[in-house]
Amino acid sequence: MTDEIPVERPEDDDYDLLTYGEAGARLAEEIRRKAAELATLEASGGDDDAIAAVKERIADLTAAVDRQRSAAAERADFTKFFGYDPKAK
């Protein structure tokens, strides 16, 4: 599940800003950290409330990835419709 979300940092991003690419990379990294935490909790027979909280956090982060991907797709649609990339310098 968590390996499906690639950590990608586009070369042309402006790293002085939190771009879509950087936001996506940070989300993917955090999902992987939480998945590892979940695996550790489950392997050690951790507290059910703690396990539920981590699962909920992973679900929230995954939803954020979906929203982030949607925003990137909307930019592509904008470019196709208007004929220029709103990100262009």
C-alpha positions in Angstrom: 0.0 0.0 0.0 2.6 2.6 1.0 5.1 1.6 -1.7 2.5 2.7 -4.3 3.2 6.3 -3.5 6.5 7.3 -5.1 8.8 9.9 -3.5 9.4 12.3 -6.4 11.1 15.6 -6.2 11.0 17.3 -9.7 14.3 18.9 -10.7 12.5 22.1 -11.9 10.7 22.9 -8.6 11.5 26.1 -6.7 12.8 24.8 -3.4 12.3 28.1 -1.7 8.5 27.2 -1.8 6.5 24.2 -0.8 5.6 23.0 -4.3 3.3 20.2 -5.3 6.3 18.0 -5.9 7.8 18.6 -2.5 4.5 18.3 -0.8 3.9 15.0 -2.5 7.4 13.7 -1.6 6.9 14.7 2.1 3.6 13.0 2.2 5.0 9.8 0.7 7.9 9.8 3.2 5.5 10.4 6.2 3.2 7.6 5.0 6.2 5.2 4.9 7.3 6.3 8.4 3.8 5.7 9.7 3.5 2.3 7.9 6.8 1.2 9.6 5.4 2.5 13.0 2.2 0.5 12.4 4.2 -2.7 11.5 6.2 -2.3 14.7 3.1 -1.8 16.8 1.3 -4.7 15.3 4.4 -7.0 15.6 4.8 -6.2 19.3 1.1 -6.5 20.1 0.8 -2.8 20.7 -2.1 -1.0 22.2 -5.3 -1.2 20.1 -5.9 2.6 20.4 -2.4 3.4 19.3 -2.7 1.1 16.3 -6.1 2.6 15.4 -4.6 6.1 15.7 -1.7 5.2 13.3 -4.1 3.6 10.8 -6.3 6.7 10.9 -3.2 8.9 10.3 -2.2 6.8 7.3 -5.7 7.1 5.9 -5.6 10.9 6.4 -2.2 11.2 4.7 -3.3 9.0 1.8 -6.3 11.2 1.3 -4.0 14.2 1.2 -1.9 12.5 -1.5 -5.1 12.0 -3.5 -6.0 15.7 -3.1 -2.4 16.7 -4.0 -2.5 14.6 -7.2 -5.9 16.0 -8.1 -4.4 19.6 -7.8 -1.6 18.6 -10.1 -4.0 17.1 -12.6 -6.1 20.3 -12.5 -3.0 22.3 -13.4 -2.5 20.0 -16.5 -6.1 20.6 -17.4 -5.6 24.4 -17.1 -2.6 24.2 -19.4 -4.5 22.2 -22.0 -7.5 24.5 -21.9 -5.7 27.9 -21.8 -2.6 26.9 -23.8 0.0 27.8 -21.2 1.3 26.4 -18.0 0.4 28.6 -15.0 3.7 27.5 -13.4 5.7 28.8 -16.4 8.2 31.5 -15.6 
